[in-house]
Amino acid sequence: MARRAVFWLGLLRAGRVQRFHTEYVALGGGVLARQRRPLMQYGDALRAEWRARTAAGPAGPALQRADHPNYLGSLGVVQGLVDGYVALLIARAGGAVPHEACEAEMRRLSAVFAGADPGYATIGVWNTAEGLGASVVARCPLQAGPELGLPTLLAEMFALLGLLVLQVLRAAEEGGLSAEAALGRLRALAQRAGAILLGTADAAPEGETLAVLVEGVPGA
């Protein structure tokens, strides 16, 4: 943990604020979160001190974005949005909400992660076609390129996620998957989509795409 703390300090001293936040978010979740609590507390203190020192400097705007309640570099914010969308898809499969509700949420989320919603703070240059868009193309994967523009690529990603969720639900309904197995697949899909949007999925092995999580599911 000491090496990680020194590494974080070096990133901030070099002005690499976005890299610091990506590392911080990626390390903050998972089953080892409790063991890492002292390190995460140090990260919080480091961020607060550096914000005070650089409020008028070039790193100030990035640090202010990171303190936004709807910061798209926050695991909680991003995963909450994805989980809500998956919950809506499940409700649609059960007939509780119309198809149009899922379409509207897909468009809303595409706008949010493309930086078009002023209620959310983006991760600097990450929420662009060259950053997040390229990750979406590679990690879904999509038969498209960044030239389509980030909103379109995000809409394609959320549409793919919807299709994969419905395939899992259909397999469970028809007896091809147990309820427990289906729940595990749905959770994995939501977490993988969140990692793609955060930029932390790029640390995973090349084969771990969104689509590969339904391999072996009947009808997939």
C-alpha positions in Angstrom: 0.0 0.0 0.0 2.9 2.3 0.7 4.1 2.0 -2.9 0.6 2.8 -4.2 0.4 5.9 -2.0 3.8 7.1 -3.3 2.6 6.4 -6.9 -0.5 8.4 -6.4 1.5 11.3 -5.0 3.7 11.2 -8.0 0.8 11.3 -10.4 -0.6 14.4 -8.8 2.8 16.1 -8.7 3.1 15.4 -12.4 -0.4 16.9 -13.0 -1.9 13.6 -14.1 -5.1 14.1 -12.2 -7.3 12.0 -14.4 -4.9 9.0 -14.1 -5.0 9.4 -10.3 -8.8 9.3 -10.3 -8.9 6.3 -12.6 -6.5 4.4 -10.4 -8.4 5.5 -7.2 -11.8 4.4 -8.6 -10.4 1.1 -9.9 -8.8 0.2 -6.5 -11.8 1.3 -4.4 -14.2 -1.5 -5.2 -14.3 -5.3 -4.9 -13.9 -7.7 -2.1 -10.7 -6.2 -0.9 -12.2 -2.8 -0.3 -12.1 -3.1 3.5 -8.4 -4.1 3.5 -7.6 -1.1 1.4 -9.5 1.4 3.6 -6.4 3.1 5.0 -5.1 3.6 1.5 -8.4 5.0 0.3 -8.5 7.3 3.3 -5.1 8.5 2.3 -6.3 9.1 -1.2 -9.2 11.2 0.0 -6.9 13.3 2.1 -4.4 13.6 -0.7 -7.1 14.7 -3.1 -8.4 17.3 -0.6 -5.0 18.7 0.1 -4.0 18.9 -3.6 -7.3 20.6 -4.5 -6.6 23.3 -1.9 -3.1 23.8 -3.3 -4.0 23.9 -6.9 -7.5 25.5 -7.0 -6.1 28.3 -9.0 -3.8 26.2 -11.1 -4.2 23.9 -14.1 -5.3 20.9 -12.0 -8.1 22.9 -10.2 -10.9 22.3 -12.7 -10.2 18.5 -12.8 -10.3 18.3 -9.0 -13.5 20.3 -8.9 -15.1 17.9 -11.3 -14.0 15.0 -9.1 -15.9 16.5 -6.2 -19.2 16.8 -8.2 -22.0 14.7 -6.7 -22.6 13.2 -10.2 -19.0 12.8 -11.3 -18.6 10.2 -14.0 -15.3 9.0 -12.6 -17.1 7.8 -9.5 -17.8 4.1 -9.4 -20.9 4.6 -7.3 -22.4 7.1 -9.7 -21.6 5.1 -12.9 -22.6 1.7 -11.5 -25.8 3.3 -10.1 -26.8 4.5 -13.6 -26.0 1.1 -15.2 -27.8 -0.9 -12.5 -30.9 1.3 -12.9 -30.9 0.7 -16.6 -30.6 -3.1 -16.1 -33.4 -3.0 -13.6 -35.6 -1.1 -16.1 -34.8 -3.8 -18.7 -35.9 -6.5 -16.3 -39.1 -4.7 -15.6 -39.7 -4.4 -19.3 -39.2 -8.1 -19.7 -41.8 -8.7 -17.0 -44.3 -6.3 -18.7 -44.1 -3.7 -15.9 -42.8 -0.9 -18.2 -43.2 -0.3 -21.9 -40.4 -0.6 -24.5 -40.4 3.2 -24.9 -39.3 3.7 -21.3 -36.1 1.7 -22.0 -35.5 3.6 -25.3 -35.8 6.9 -23.5 -33.4 5.8 -20.7 -31.0 4.6 -23.4 -31.0 8.0 -25.0 -30.7 9.7 -21.6 -27.7 7.7 -20.6 -26.0 8.1 -24.0 -26.3 11.9 -23.5 -25.0 11.7 -19.9 -21.8 9.8 -20.8 -21.3 11.9 -23.9 -21.1 14.9 -21.7 -24.3 16.5 -23.0 -26.1 16.5 -19.6 -25.0 19.5 -17.5 -26.1 17.6 -14.4 -23.1 15.3 -14.7 -19.4 16.0 -14.6 -17.2 14.2 -17.1 -13.7 12.8 -16.7 -12.0 15.4 -18.9 -10.8 14.0 -22.2 -12.1 10.4 -21.4 -15.7 11.2 -22.3 -14.9 11.6 -26.0 -15.1 9.5 -29.1 -11.4 8.9 -29.0 -11.4 7.9 -25.3 -14.6 6.3 -24.2 -15.8 5.7 -27.7 -12.8 3.6 -28.7 -13.2 1.6 -25.5 -16.8 0.9 -26.3 -16.0 -0.3 -29.8 -13.3 -2.6 -28.5 -14.9 -3.8 -25.3 -18.5 -4.5 -26.4 -17.4 -5.1 -29.2 -19.1 -3.1 -31.9 -18.8 -3.3 -35.7 -18.3 0.5 -35.8 -15.6 3.1 -35.3 -15.1 6.4 -33.3 -16.1 8.3 -36.4 -19.7 7.7 -35.6 -19.5 10.0 -32.7 -19.7 9.2 -29.0 -23.5 9.6 -28.5 -24.2 7.0 -31.3 -21.5 4.6 -30.0 -23.0 4.8 -26.5 -26.5 4.2 -27.8 -25.2 1.1 -29.6 -23.6 -0.1 -26.4 -26.7 0.4 -24.3 -28.8 -1.3 -27.0 -26.3 -4.3 -27.0 -26.5 -4.4 -23.2 -30.3 -4.5 -23.4 -30.2 -7.4 -25.9 -27.8 -9.4 -23.8 -29.9 -8.8 -20.6 -33.0 -10.0 -22.5 -31.2 -13.1 -23.8 -30.3 -14.1 -20.2 -33.8 -13.5 -19.0 -35.3 -15.5 -21.8 -32.9 -18.4 -21.1 -33.9 -18.4 -17.4 -37.6 -18.3 -18.4 -37.2 -21.2 -20.7 -35.3 -23.3 -18.2 -31.9 -23.0 -19.9 -30.4 -21.1 -16.9 -31.2 -21.4 -13.2 -32.4 -18.3 -11.4 -29.0 -18.1 -9.6 -27.0 -18.5 -12.8 -29.1 -15.8 -14.5 -28.6 -13.4 -11.6 -24.9 -14.0 -11.8 -24.8 -13.2 -15.5 -26.9 -10.1 -15.1 -24.6 -8.8 -12.3 -21.5 -9.5 -14.4 -23.0 -7.7 -17.4 -23.8 -4.6 -15.3 -20.4 -4.6 -13.7 -18.6 -5.0 -17.1 -20.7 -2.2 -18.6 -19.8 0.0 -15.7 -16.1 -0.8 -16.1 -16.2 0.1 -19.8 -17.8 3.5 -19.0 -15.3 4.2 -16.3 -12.3 3.2 -18.3 -11.2 0.5 -15.9 -12.2 -2.4 -18.3 -9.0 -1.7 -20.3 -7.0 -3.4 -17.6 -8.9 -6.7 -18.1 -7.7 -9.4 -20.5 -8.5 -8.8 -24.2 -11.1 -11.5 -24.4 -13.3 -10.1 -21.6 -15.8 -8.2 -23.6 -19.4 -7.4 -22.8 -20.7 -9.9 -25.3 -18.5 -12.8 -24.1 -20.4 -12.8 -20.8 -23.4 -14.5 -22.5 -21.4 -17.2 -24.2 -23.0 -20.5 -23.6 -26.4 -19.0 -22.8 -29.1 -20.8 -24.8 -30.3 -18.5 -27.7 -27.2 -16.2 -27.4 
